[in-house]
């Protein structure tokens, strides 16, 4: 009829904004001037010749925006910091939200164990129509109770935000979130989140640079180069996620992937064994010790058995025949250092992961293997070894690829699910 509709909201101030709103458009037989005088009660009671339309308004996602991945060893958190807040928004913003944003973005460390990886920050992203930066934060899982308590003290529940979480800890700590933090978790599958996170971060890139890279000449310290790799057409790929344990996925498209296999011998095994063998107390300390050690004093090599190469089967003399095999000898046990033991532990775990990944790639007929997970954080030794081993044992058919954001993809996937829910 060309007449302007009159709106009768079915929500009052303070209620959720996504309820339907009733739009009443009068038929031409009823004067438009009568409509504003009618109360909702009158409209419900009478018989009116009105065209009634229902419009559903979806929620505007309330800040703050988080994604959590609560793993067996580390908690990974991503936080979106809006940079386009208007003066009106800032004036209306509650103190709790201002406090949380300031706390997260003005610090690079939280307590004695929480770290914000500033070098991984993604700048000027546009998400749900808002522009801002994505921050990446990690802390040990054993500090999860302190994190929940902090959320309670900062009255996080008053913000009415949704916490999307993945990883086993989303189930383990669900009750604590509810009782201590007064927060309800939205629990998500960790492999779904992992794949979504990898594909998204690779698609947006790393502040203008490539997210994906590989190593050229990985065994030559002088010639080794870290070079960008274009993962624009990623499928199919084998995704090897090395956390406390290892999961290996074959990814054929963004919606078609499967878990091929896994192993319990992962980053948690390396760190745990190093703690036992060397007395170290942090992952960083374990890697530092490994960088100074010589694994050939601990492992038995092919040349230790054959006196050189095992040519018939193409086994070079430097290949490991038996991990920790030299430790059967009392004399050799007494001659090795803690650094040697740490290096041998790192090589053992890395070789095992590389061997399983290679077999999976061959079985699935996939030639690109992408390694992710926090085991690879500051762990150049393992990355270069994986790069060399896959290339050498496949005779150049397999390529090992790595991603800059290593262990944060599950948290990114959970974060994306939060945005999709709106």
NORLIN-V844273 format. One line per field, one symbol per residue. phi: phi as a letter, one per 40 degrees, with the letter a starting at -180 (. if undefined). burial: b if it has 24 or more other ideal C-beta (glycine too) atoms within 12 Angstrom, else e. Layout:
phi = ???
burial = ???
This chain:
phi = .gcccbbbcbbbdgcccbccbcbbbccdcbdccccccccdccccccbbcbcbbbbbbcccccccbbbbbbccbbbbbbbcbcbbcccccccccccdccccccccccbbbbgcbcbccdccdbbfcbbfgbbabbbbbaaccccddcccccccccfccccfccbcbbgcccccbdccdccccfbbcccbcccdcdcdccccccccgbfgbcccaabbfccbdcccbcbcbcbdbcccabbbcbbcbbbbbcbbacbbaaccaaaccbcccdcccccccbgcbbcccccccccbcbcccbcccdcccbgicbcdbgcccccccacgcccccdccccccbcccccccccccccccccccccccccccfbbbbbbbhcdccfbcdcccccccccccccfgcbbcbbbccfbccccccccccdcccc
burial = eeeeebebeeeeeeeeeeeeebebbbeeeeeeeebeeeeeeebeeeeeebeeeeeeeeeebbbbbbbbbbbbbbbbbbbbbbeeeeeeeeeeeeebbeebbebbbeeeebeeebbbbeebbbeebebbebebbbbbbbbbbebbbbbbebbeebebbebbbbbbbbbbbbeebbebbeeebebebbbbbbbbbbbbbbbbbbebbbeeebbbbbbeebeeeeeeeeeebebeebbbbbbbbbbbbbbbbbbeeeeebeebbbbebbbbbbbbbbeebbebeebeebbebbbebbbbbbbbbbebeeeeeeeeeeeeeebbbebbebbeeeeeeeebebbbbbbbbbbbbbbbbbbbbbbbbeebebbbbbbbbbbbbbbbbbbbbbbbbbbbbbeeebbbbbbbbbbbbbbbbbbbbbbeeb
